[in-house]
C-alpha cells in the first residue's frame, strides 16, 4: 500500500472513534440484572449461563442474546467476561455524559470487563454516533478508543465516516 493511502486509511480509522470519553465511569460498579428463560450458576467456578431471550443490563450497558455466559472471579466476586450468542446478539453502552451510544451486533459477542474490550464475531456491525463499520470480525478496545476489523471470509471491511462539523460559535 502506498504511503498516501496508508495515511488516509489511518486518518479515516482514527476519525471513526474520536470521541473523548470511553464509557460512563460507574457502569462497572453497577450490579448486573439478567432476565432469561433458563439460568444456571456454579458458585465453585463462578460461571453462570443463561438461555432463551436473555437481556442483561449493567449501568448503561445492555446485552441481548439467545445464550449468555458470565464468568466471575470467585475470589473477588468481580465480573470478568461475558460471552453472548444469537443471530444476532447485541451490545449497547452509553459512552459519555452527552448520551452518545456505542452499538454493536454480531452472531457472537465477547466482552472482557477487566480488559475493556469487545469482540464482535460473524456478521459484525459497530456504530458509534453516525460512524459505522461492518466486518466479519471487529475487536474494539473501549478504553483505548481503537479497533481492528477484518473480514475472515470473502468480503471486505466497510466503513461509513461522517465529516467533522465545521460549526463555529
C-alpha positions as CSV (number, residue, x, y, z in Angstrom):
1,X,0.0,0.0,0.0
2,X,1.4,3.4,-0.9
3,X,2.2,5.9,1.9
4,X,-0.6,8.3,1.0
5,X,-3.2,5.5,1.1
6,X,-1.8,4.3,4.4
7,X,-2.0,7.8,5.9
8,X,-5.5,8.3,4.6
9,X,-6.7,5.0,6.0
10,X,-5.1,5.7,9.4
11,X,-6.8,9.1,9.5
12,X,-10.2,7.7,8.5
13,X,-9.9,4.9,11.1
14,X,-8.9,7.4,13.8
15,X,-11.8,9.7,12.9
16,X,-14.3,6.9,13.3
17,X,-13.9,6.8,17.0
18,X,-12.6,10.2,18.1
19,X,-15.0,11.0,20.9
20,X,-13.1,11.9,24.1
21,X,-14.9,9.7,26.6
22,X,-14.9,5.9,26.6
23,X,-17.9,4.9,28.8
24,X,-19.8,6.1,31.8
25,X,-17.4,5.7,34.7
26,X,-19.7,3.9,37.0
27,X,-21.0,1.2,34.7
28,X,-18.7,-1.5,36.1
29,X,-19.6,-0.6,39.7
30,X,-23.3,-1.4,39.0
31,X,-25.0,-4.7,39.6
32,X,-25.9,-6.9,36.6
33,X,-29.6,-7.5,36.1
34,X,-30.4,-10.6,33.9
35,X,-33.7,-11.9,32.5
36,X,-33.8,-15.3,30.7
37,X,-35.9,-18.4,30.1
38,X,-33.4,-20.6,31.9
39,X,-30.4,-19.9,34.2
40,X,-27.6,-21.9,35.8
41,X,-24.9,-20.7,38.2
42,X,-21.9,-22.7,39.5
43,X,-20.7,-21.0,42.7
44,X,-17.5,-23.0,42.8
45,X,-16.3,-21.9,39.3
46,X,-18.1,-18.5,39.2
47,X,-19.7,-19.4,35.8
48,X,-23.3,-18.5,35.1
49,X,-25.2,-19.5,31.9
50,X,-28.5,-18.1,30.7
51,X,-30.6,-19.4,27.8
52,X,-33.6,-18.1,25.9
53,X,-34.4,-14.4,25.3
54,X,-31.6,-13.1,27.5
55,X,-31.5,-9.5,28.5
56,X,-28.5,-8.4,30.7
57,X,-28.0,-4.8,32.0
58,X,-25.2,-3.3,33.9
59,X,-25.4,0.5,34.3
60,X,-25.8,1.8,30.7
61,X,-24.6,-1.5,29.2
62,X,-27.3,-3.7,27.7
63,X,-26.7,-7.1,26.1
64,X,-29.4,-9.1,24.3
65,X,-28.8,-12.7,23.2
66,X,-30.2,-16.2,23.0
67,X,-27.3,-17.6,25.1
68,X,-25.1,-15.7,27.6
69,X,-22.2,-16.9,29.8
70,X,-20.9,-14.7,32.5
71,X,-17.6,-15.5,34.3
72,X,-16.9,-14.1,37.7
73,X,-13.7,-14.1,39.7
74,X,-14.6,-16.3,42.7
75,X,-12.0,-14.6,45.0
76,X,-13.3,-11.1,44.4
77,X,-16.8,-11.6,43.0
78,X,-16.0,-9.2,40.2
79,X,-17.3,-9.9,36.7
80,X,-14.6,-10.9,34.3
81,X,-16.2,-11.6,31.0
82,X,-19.5,-12.1,29.1
83,X,-19.9,-14.3,26.1
84,X,-23.2,-13.9,24.1
85,X,-24.5,-15.9,21.2
86,X,-27.5,-15.4,19.0
87,X,-28.5,-14.3,15.5
88,X,-27.7,-11.5,16.2
89,X,-26.6,-10.7,19.7
90,X,-26.4,-7.0,20.6
91,X,-24.3,-4.8,22.9
92,X,-25.0,-1.2,23.6
93,X,-23.4,1.3,26.0
94,X,-23.7,5.0,26.7
95,X,-20.1,6.2,26.2
96,X,-20.3,9.8,27.5
97,X,-22.3,12.2,29.7
98,X,-23.8,13.7,26.5
99,X,-25.6,10.4,25.9
100,X,-23.6,9.2,22.9
101,X,-24.2,5.4,22.4
102,X,-22.0,2.6,21.1
103,X,-24.0,-0.2,19.5
104,X,-22.6,-3.5,18.2
105,X,-24.3,-6.6,16.8
106,X,-22.9,-9.9,15.7
107,X,-23.6,-13.6,15.9
108,X,-21.1,-13.9,18.8
109,X,-20.0,-11.1,21.2
110,X,-17.2,-11.4,23.7
111,X,-16.9,-8.6,26.3
112,X,-13.9,-8.6,28.6
113,X,-15.0,-6.4,31.6
114,X,-11.5,-6.5,33.1
115,X,-9.7,-5.5,29.8
116,X,-12.4,-3.2,28.5
117,X,-12.5,-5.0,25.1
118,X,-15.4,-6.0,22.9
119,X,-15.0,-8.6,20.2
120,X,-17.8,-9.0,17.6
121,X,-17.7,-12.2,15.5
122,X,-19.6,-13.1,12.3
123,X,-21.9,-10.5,10.7
124,X,-20.3,-7.8,12.9
125,X,-21.6,-4.3,12.9
126,X,-20.5,-1.4,15.2
127,X,-21.9,2.1,15.3
128,X,-20.6,5.0,17.3
129,X,-22.5,8.2,16.7
130,X,-23.1,8.4,13.0
131,X,-20.0,6.4,12.1
132,X,-20.4,2.7,11.2
133,X,-18.2,-0.3,10.5
134,X,-19.2,-3.8,9.4
135,X,-16.9,-6.8,9.1
136,X,-16.8,-10.5,10.0
137,X,-14.6,-9.6,13.0
138,X,-14.3,-6.4,15.0
139,X,-12.1,-6.1,18.0
140,X,-12.9,-2.8,19.8
141,X,-10.7,-1.5,22.7
142,X,-13.1,0.6,24.6
143,X,-10.7,2.5,26.9
144,X,-8.0,3.0,24.2
145,X,-10.7,4.1,21.7
146,X,-9.3,1.9,18.9
147,X,-10.3,-1.1,16.9
148,X,-9.2,-3.8,14.5
149,X,-11.6,-5.0,11.8
150,X,-11.2,-7.7,9.2
151,X,-13.3,-9.9,7.0
152,X,-12.3,-13.5,7.5
153,X,-14.3,-14.8,4.6
154,X,-14.7,-13.4,1.1
155,X,-15.9,-9.9,1.9
156,X,-14.3,-6.6,2.8
157,X,-14.4,-4.2,5.8
158,X,-17.0,-1.4,5.2
159,X,-16.9,1.9,7.0
160,X,-19.1,5.0,6.8
161,X,-17.4,8.1,8.3
162,X,-19.2,11.3,8.8
163,X,-17.3,14.5,8.2
164,X,-16.4,16.6,11.3
165,X,-18.8,19.5,11.6
166,X,-17.3,22.9,11.0
167,X,-19.8,24.8,13.1
168,X,-18.5,27.9,14.8
169,X,-19.9,29.6,17.9
